[in-house]
């Protein structure tokens, strides 16, 4: 479990940074603490349960006004902590295109 999966340098915050996660459709929101961050992702401690939330894709809100945010996908869950990968614009299109090119040999 101690294996680092994230590529690139990360910044670890001594006390964590208060943030929020919110569903893409805006139907749910949770307070969280960003424990560390890198260019490609972050480790978050979630306040409350993540059970029943659609965590495949969501927003990490870094400001109280919602103007600073990153689009994320869930990488892993360990109790109240989750790892997220940041999605860049166009990431979903690339994944879909790759799946379309993998034809099954019959």
N, CA, C and O atoms as a DFTB+ gen file, in Angstrom:
424 C
 N C O
     1  1       0.815      -1.194       0.000
     2  2       0.000       0.000       0.000
     3  2       0.858       1.257       0.000
     4  3       0.363       2.315      -0.388
     5  1       2.093       1.195       0.408
     6  2       2.949       2.358       0.454
     7  2       3.546       2.740      -0.885
     8  3       4.385       3.639      -0.951
     9  1       3.136       2.083      -1.946
    10  2       3.680       2.353      -3.269
    11  2       3.105       3.643      -3.826
    12  3       1.889       3.833      -3.829
    13  1       3.966       4.526      -4.293
    14  2       3.534       5.794      -4.894
    15  2       3.172       5.550      -6.339
    16  3       4.011       5.114      -7.128
    17  1       1.921       5.829      -6.697
    18  2       1.451       5.589      -8.052
    19  2       1.500       6.843      -8.908
    20  3       1.466       6.753     -10.135
    21  1       1.579       7.999      -8.288
    22  2       1.517       9.250      -9.034
    23  2       2.851       9.586      -9.659
    24  3       3.904       9.442      -9.037
    25  1       2.791      10.040     -10.907
    26  2       3.998      10.485     -11.597
    27  2       4.201      11.963     -11.303
    28  3       3.229      12.707     -11.173
    29  1       5.440      12.395     -11.198
    30  2       5.729      13.813     -10.998
    31  2       5.856      14.182      -9.536
    32  3       5.510      13.415      -8.637
    33  1       6.365      15.385      -9.330
    34  2       6.560      15.897      -7.978
    35  2       5.229      16.265      -7.354
    36  3       4.293      16.669      -8.045
    37  1       5.154      16.122      -6.035
    38  2       3.941      16.535      -5.341
    39  2       4.295      17.449      -4.187
    40  3       5.406      17.426      -3.657
    41  1       3.315      18.252      -3.818
    42  2       3.444      19.154      -2.680
    43  2       2.539      18.616      -1.582
    44  3       1.344      18.418      -1.802
    45  1       3.104      18.379      -0.396
    46  2       2.330      17.905       0.749
    47  2       2.087      19.079       1.683
    48  3       3.014      19.816       2.018
    49  1       0.842      19.250       2.103
    50  2       0.471      20.354       2.987
    51  2       0.447      19.871       4.430
    52  3      -0.161      18.847       4.740
    53  1       1.112      20.612       5.311
    54  2       1.206      20.224       6.710
    55  2      -0.167      20.106       7.363
    56  3      -0.419      19.148       8.093
    57  1      -1.054      21.058       7.114
    58  2      -2.394      21.045       7.715
    59  2      -3.489      20.754       6.700
    60  3      -4.661      20.669       7.068
    61  1      -3.139      20.605       5.464
    62  2      -4.147      20.383       4.426
    63  2      -4.791      21.695       4.001
    64  3      -4.729      22.695       4.715
    65  1      -5.402      21.673       2.843
    66  2      -6.076      22.843       2.283
    67  2      -7.565      22.531       2.207
    68  3      -7.956      21.527       1.612
    69  1      -8.399      23.381       2.804
    70  2      -9.851      23.182       2.756
    71  2     -10.343      23.321       1.320
    72  3      -9.978      24.259       0.612
    73  1     -11.176      22.372       0.903
    74  2     -11.709      22.375      -0.457
    75  2     -13.067      21.679      -0.436
    76  3     -13.575      21.332       0.630
    77  1     -13.649      21.476      -1.609
    78  2     -14.923      20.775      -1.751
    79  2     -14.856      19.906      -2.993
    80  3     -14.125      20.209      -3.936
    81  1     -15.621      18.824      -2.989
    82  2     -15.838      18.079      -4.216
    83  2     -17.316      18.205      -4.554
    84  3     -18.161      18.282      -3.662
    85  1     -17.622      18.225      -5.852
    86  2     -19.003      18.414      -6.285
    87  2     -19.254      17.580      -7.530
    88  3     -18.395      17.478      -8.406
    89  1     -20.427      16.990      -7.601
    90  2     -20.803      16.203      -8.767
    91  2     -20.829      17.060     -10.018
    92  3     -21.117      18.255      -9.950
    93  1     -20.530      16.458     -11.158
    94  2     -20.542      17.156     -12.448
    95  2     -21.893      17.825     -12.682
    96  3     -21.962      18.924     -13.231
    97  1     -22.974      17.152     -12.259
    98  2     -24.313      17.697     -12.477
    99  2     -24.771      18.610     -11.336
   100  3     -25.882      19.138     -11.378
   101  1     -23.921      18.802     -10.311
   102  2     -24.242      19.708      -9.211
   103  2     -25.210      19.149      -8.184
   104  3     -25.676      19.898      -7.326
   105  1     -25.531      17.862      -8.238
   106  2     -26.528      17.296      -7.323
   107  2     -25.967      16.938      -5.953
   108  3     -26.738      16.677      -5.029
   109  1     -24.654      16.920      -5.798
   110  2     -24.075      16.642      -4.489
   111  2     -22.783      17.433      -4.306
   112  3     -22.134      17.848      -5.266
   113  1     -22.437      17.623      -3.033
   114  2     -21.225      18.374      -2.682
   115  2     -20.758      17.907      -1.306
   116  3     -21.581      17.674      -0.421
   117  1     -19.450      17.768      -1.120
   118  2     -18.871      17.376       0.167
   119  2     -17.668      18.263       0.461
   120  3     -16.928      18.649      -0.443
   121  1     -17.487      18.575       1.732
   122  2     -16.272      19.246       2.174
   123  2     -15.143      18.228       2.171
   124  3     -15.365      17.040       2.403
   125  1     -13.936      18.700       1.908
   126  2     -12.779      17.817       1.945
   127  2     -11.538      18.630       2.271
   128  3     -11.566      19.860       2.296
   129  1     -10.454      17.920       2.520
   130  2      -9.158      18.533       2.757
   131  2      -8.179      17.961       1.740
   132  3      -8.038      16.744       1.618
   133  1      -7.505      18.845       1.013
   134  2      -6.493      18.401       0.062
   135  2      -5.195      18.195       0.837
   136  3      -4.607      19.147       1.351
   137  1      -4.757      16.934       0.913
   138  2      -3.567      16.571       1.690
   139  2      -2.287      16.812       0.897
   140  3      -1.292      17.295       1.437
   141  1      -2.324      16.470      -0.394
   142  2      -1.191      16.739      -1.270
   143  2      -1.691      16.891      -2.700
   144  3      -2.815      16.512      -3.027
   145  1      -0.825      17.457      -3.548
   146  2      -1.222      17.720      -4.927
   147  2       0.010      17.625      -5.827
   148  3       1.128      17.940      -5.419
   149  1      -0.226      17.189      -7.044
   150  2       0.806      17.195      -8.075
   151  2       0.162      17.736      -9.345
   152  3      -1.015      18.095      -9.347
   153  1       0.917      17.790     -10.393
   154  2       0.374      18.270     -11.661
   155  2      -0.739      17.348     -12.170
   156  3      -1.668      17.795     -12.843
   157  1      -0.633      16.074     -11.845
   158  2      -1.587      15.109     -12.401
   159  2      -2.715      14.691     -11.467
   160  3      -3.685      14.086     -11.923
   161  1      -2.618      14.999     -10.159
   162  2      -3.670      14.561      -9.247
   163  2      -3.469      15.039      -7.832
   164  3      -2.591      15.855      -7.552
   165  1      -4.310      14.511      -6.925
   166  2      -4.265      14.933      -5.528
   167  2      -4.772      13.819      -4.621
   168  3      -5.438      12.886      -5.070
   169  1      -4.441      13.935      -3.330
   170  2      -4.992      13.058      -2.298
   171  2      -5.905      13.909      -1.431
   172  3      -5.502      14.963      -0.939
   173  1      -7.145      13.446      -1.243
   174  2      -8.150      14.194      -0.499
   175  2      -8.661      13.374       0.669
   176  3      -8.804      12.156       0.567
   177  1      -8.936      14.049       1.785
   178  2      -9.644      13.434       2.905
   179  2     -11.051      14.010       2.888
   180  3     -11.232      15.223       2.987
   181  1     -12.049      13.137       2.762
   182  2     -13.438      13.555       2.609
   183  2     -14.122      13.653       3.967
   184  3     -13.961      12.770       4.810
   185  1     -14.889      14.728       4.185
   186  2     -15.713      14.874       5.385
   187  2     -17.035      14.168       5.119
   188  3     -17.763      14.532       4.196
   189  1     -17.342      13.167       5.923
   190  2     -18.578      12.423       5.721
   191  2     -18.367      11.263       4.765
   192  3     -17.247      10.991       4.331
   193  1     -19.448      10.594       4.447
   194  2     -19.389       9.392       3.623
   195  2     -19.359       9.705       2.134
   196  3     -19.993      10.656       1.675
   197  1     -18.618       8.897       1.388
   198  2     -18.626       9.005      -0.073
   199  2     -19.533       7.922      -0.672
   200  3     -19.684       7.820      -1.889
   201  1     -20.122       7.130       0.201
   202  2     -20.994       6.058      -0.253
   203  2     -22.184       6.612      -1.022
   204  3     -22.836       7.558      -0.579
   205  1     -22.458       6.025      -2.161
   206  2     -23.601       6.438      -2.969
   207  2     -23.349       7.626      -3.886
   208  3     -24.223       7.989      -4.673
   209  1     -22.165       8.241      -3.799
   210  2     -21.854       9.379      -4.662
   211  2     -21.293       8.884      -5.991
   212  3     -20.578       7.883      -6.039
   213  1     -21.617       9.580      -7.049
   214  2     -21.082       9.236      -8.375
   215  2     -19.689       9.866      -8.473
   216  3     -19.554      11.045      -8.802
   217  1     -18.654       9.067      -8.184
   218  2     -17.286       9.583      -8.119
   219  2     -16.463       9.266      -9.358
   220  3     -15.257       9.513      -9.370
   221  1     -17.076       8.732     -10.387
   222  2     -16.311       8.444     -11.614
   223  2     -15.711       9.740     -12.166
   224  3     -14.553       9.767     -12.582
   225  1     -16.498      10.797     -12.166
   226  2     -16.019      12.095     -12.643
   227  2     -16.722      13.187     -11.830
   228  3     -17.940      13.151     -11.650
   229  1     -15.935      14.162     -11.338
   230  2     -16.488      15.213     -10.481
   231  2     -15.554      16.410     -10.488
   232  3     -14.492      16.381     -11.109
   233  1     -15.962      17.465      -9.787
   234  2     -15.140      18.666      -9.682
   235  2     -14.509      18.763      -8.297
   236  3     -15.150      18.444      -7.296
   237  1     -13.259      19.201      -8.240
   238  2     -12.593      19.595      -7.005
   239  2     -12.619      21.107      -6.993
   240  3     -11.967      21.750      -7.816
   241  1     -13.377      21.689      -6.052
   242  2     -13.506      23.144      -5.957
   243  2     -12.473      23.656      -4.963
   244  3     -12.449      23.244      -3.803
   245  1     -11.625      24.553      -5.431
   246  2     -10.523      25.051      -4.607
   247  2     -10.786      26.432      -4.024
   248  3      -9.996      26.919      -3.216
   249  1     -11.886      27.072      -4.422
   250  2     -12.215      28.384      -3.869
   251  2     -13.672      28.396      -3.430
   252  3     -14.483      27.624      -3.941
   253  1     -14.002      29.259      -2.496
   254  2     -15.373      29.317      -1.980
   255  2     -16.364      29.793      -3.041
   256  3     -17.553      29.483      -2.957
   257  1     -15.890      30.538      -4.032
   258  2     -16.777      31.021      -5.097
   259  2     -16.911      30.014      -6.230
   260  3     -17.770      30.174      -7.097
   261  1     -16.075      28.979      -6.238
   262  2     -16.131      27.970      -7.288
   263  2     -15.394      28.369      -8.553
   264  3     -15.483      27.669      -9.561
   265  1     -14.669      29.477      -8.524
   266  2     -13.968      29.930      -9.722
   267  2     -12.662      29.177      -9.970
   268  3     -12.188      29.127     -11.105
   269  1     -12.079      28.598      -8.937
   270  2     -10.864      27.790      -9.094
   271  2     -11.258      26.333      -8.881
   272  3     -11.636      25.946      -7.775
   273  1     -11.171      25.527      -9.932
   274  2     -11.585      24.139      -9.835
   275  2     -10.797      23.273     -10.803
   276  3     -10.169      23.771     -11.737
   277  1     -10.842      21.973     -10.564
   278  2     -10.243      20.991     -11.476
   279  2     -11.257      19.879     -11.684
   280  3     -11.932      19.459     -10.744
   281  1     -11.361      19.408     -12.910
   282  2     -12.214      18.266     -13.213
   283  2     -11.411      17.016     -12.887
   284  3     -10.246      16.916     -13.273
   285  1     -12.014      16.057     -12.179
   286  2     -11.296      14.904     -11.652
   287  2     -11.982      13.594     -11.991
   288  3     -13.168      13.554     -12.319
   289  1     -11.196      12.515     -11.903
   290  2     -11.756      11.176     -11.899
   291  2     -11.145      10.435     -10.725
   292  3     -10.000      10.684     -10.346
   293  1     -11.910       9.527     -10.157
   294  2     -11.463       8.766      -9.002
   295  2     -10.359       7.794      -9.398
   296  3     -10.483       7.082     -10.395
   297  1      -9.281       7.763      -8.620
   298  2      -8.173       6.833      -8.860
   299  2      -8.204       5.687      -7.847
   300  3      -8.024       4.527      -8.219
   301  1      -8.432       6.004      -6.567
   302  2      -8.462       4.990      -5.520
   303  2      -9.217       5.512      -4.297
   304  3      -9.403       6.718      -4.133
   305  1      -9.650       4.576      -3.438
   306  2     -10.329       4.905      -2.182
   307  2      -9.669       4.104      -1.077
   308  3      -9.391       2.916      -1.242
   309  1      -9.414       4.766       0.066
   310  2      -8.877       4.096       1.246
   311  2      -9.524       4.753       2.459
   312  3      -9.024       5.758       2.965
   313  1     -10.630       4.190       2.924
   314  2     -11.363       4.775       4.048
   315  2     -11.955       6.114       3.661
   316  3     -12.731       6.205       2.709
   317  1     -11.584       7.173       4.409
   318  2     -12.110       8.507       4.101
   319  2     -11.189       9.285       3.161
   320  3     -11.432      10.458       2.881
   321  1     -10.124       8.626       2.672
   322  2      -9.217       9.288       1.724
   323  2      -9.433       8.739       0.318
   324  3      -9.681       7.549       0.121
   325  1      -9.329       9.657      -0.663
   326  2      -9.421       9.252      -2.061
   327  2      -8.267       9.872      -2.835
   328  3      -7.760      10.937      -2.484
   329  1      -7.872       9.192      -3.878
   330  2      -6.897       9.738      -4.817
   331  2      -7.638      10.131      -6.075
   332  3      -8.523       9.406      -6.530
   333  1      -7.287      11.270      -6.639
   334  2      -7.952      11.724      -7.859
   335  2      -6.920      12.037      -8.925
   336  3      -5.811      12.483      -8.631
   337  1      -7.308      11.793     -10.169
   338  2      -6.516      12.199     -11.322
   339  2      -7.195      13.414     -11.924
   340  3      -8.415      13.422     -12.090
   341  1      -6.431      14.430     -12.250
   342  2      -6.986      15.612     -12.896
   343  2      -7.190      15.322     -14.377
   344  3      -6.311      14.770     -15.040
   345  1      -8.348      15.696     -14.884
   346  2      -8.653      15.537     -16.302
   347  2      -8.393      16.845     -17.017
   348  3      -8.754      17.917     -16.530
   349  1      -7.770      16.749     -18.163
   350  2      -7.548      17.935     -18.988
   351  2      -8.621      17.961     -20.056
   352  3      -9.205      16.926     -20.381
   353  1      -8.882      19.124     -20.599
   354  2      -9.880      19.247     -21.644
   355  2      -9.514      18.313     -22.791
   356  3      -8.379      18.331     -23.268
   357  1     -10.459      17.505     -23.233
   358  2     -10.217      16.570     -24.309
   359  2      -9.851      15.168     -23.851
   360  3      -9.797      14.260     -24.680
   361  1      -9.594      14.950     -22.550
   362  2      -9.222      13.617     -22.059
   363  2     -10.303      12.581     -22.349
   364  3      -9.979      11.463     -22.747
   365  1     -11.567      12.919     -22.163
   366  2     -12.650      11.970     -22.385
   367  2     -12.727      11.574     -23.856
   368  3     -12.985      10.412     -24.167
   369  1     -12.508      12.515     -24.757
   370  2     -12.562      12.228     -26.189
   371  2     -11.457      11.246     -26.570
   372  3     -11.690      10.329     -27.358
   373  1     -10.262      11.428     -26.020
   374  2      -9.138      10.536     -26.331
   375  2      -9.444       9.107     -25.885
   376  3      -9.170       8.157     -26.620
   377  1     -10.012       8.948     -24.681
   378  2     -10.330       7.617     -24.172
   379  2     -11.365       6.940     -25.063
   380  3     -11.235       5.758     -25.379
   381  1     -12.383       7.678     -25.466
   382  2     -13.427       7.129     -26.320
   383  2     -12.850       6.725     -27.665
   384  3     -13.189       5.663     -28.187
   385  1     -11.999       7.542     -28.226
   386  2     -11.384       7.246     -29.525
   387  2     -10.535       5.983     -29.440
   388  3     -10.561       5.160     -30.356
   389  1      -9.783       5.819     -28.357
   390  2      -8.951       4.628     -28.196
   391  2      -9.799       3.367     -28.122
   392  3      -9.444       2.352     -28.721
   393  1     -10.916       3.414     -27.394
   394  2     -11.784       2.257     -27.283
   395  2     -12.353       1.874     -28.642
   396  3     -12.480       0.690     -28.950
   397  1     -12.691       2.852     -29.442
   398  2     -13.268       2.615     -30.759
   399  2     -12.309       1.943     -31.716
   400  3     -12.746       1.295     -32.668
   401  1     -11.005       2.080     -31.489
   402  2     -10.012       1.506     -32.408
   403  2      -9.640       0.080     -32.044
   404  3      -8.922      -0.581     -32.794
   405  1     -10.117      -0.405     -30.902
   406  2      -9.781      -1.753     -30.483
   407  2     -10.865      -2.731     -30.934
   408  3     -11.777      -3.043     -30.169
   409  1     -10.769      -3.207     -32.154
   410  2     -11.749      -4.150     -32.683
   411  2     -11.383      -5.561     -32.209
   412  3     -10.211      -5.936     -32.173
   413  1     -12.386      -6.307     -31.858
   414  2     -12.140      -7.685     -31.392
   415  2     -11.919      -8.582     -32.598
   416  3     -12.633      -8.488     -33.595
   417  1     -10.932      -9.443     -32.496
   418  2     -10.682     -10.422     -33.549
   419  2     -11.633     -11.592     -33.367
   420  3     -11.663     -12.229     -32.314
   421  1     -12.401     -11.863     -34.397
   422  2     -13.394     -12.949     -34.289
   423  2     -13.050     -14.036     -35.269
   424  3     -13.754     -15.043     -35.345
